[in-house]
Amino acid sequence: MEELQPTDEQLAQSMPLTLHSRWGRQGFGSMGADFRGNDYVCMCEFCLDLRRKRWLKESKNP
């Protein structure tokens, strides 16, 4: 039976913290200029791919 893969949104909810998300939450720019809030979750292609790869790895080796 084929396993259903989670959506990008589901992965972002279960694995919200990537490097980009942390930067947005901490205000990576000078003096916190890029602060995007404590609930910010980056949804760029890099972060989506990172979450997907992590999910695939963990689903094969629980």
MOZIBEL-V21883 format. One record per pair of residues at least 24 apart in sequence whose C-alpha atoms are under 8 Angstrom apart, sorted by sequence separation. I is the first residue (numbers start at 1). GAP is how many residues later the second one is. If there is no record, write none. Layout:
i->[I & I]
gap->[GAP & GAP]
//
This chain:
i->[17 & 18 & 16 & 16 & 20 & 12 & 18 & 12 & 12 & 15 & 12 & 8 & 11 & 11 & 8 & 11]
gap->[24 & 24 & 25 & 26 & 27 & 29 & 29 & 31 & 36 & 36 & 39 & 40 & 40 & 41 & 44 & 44]
//
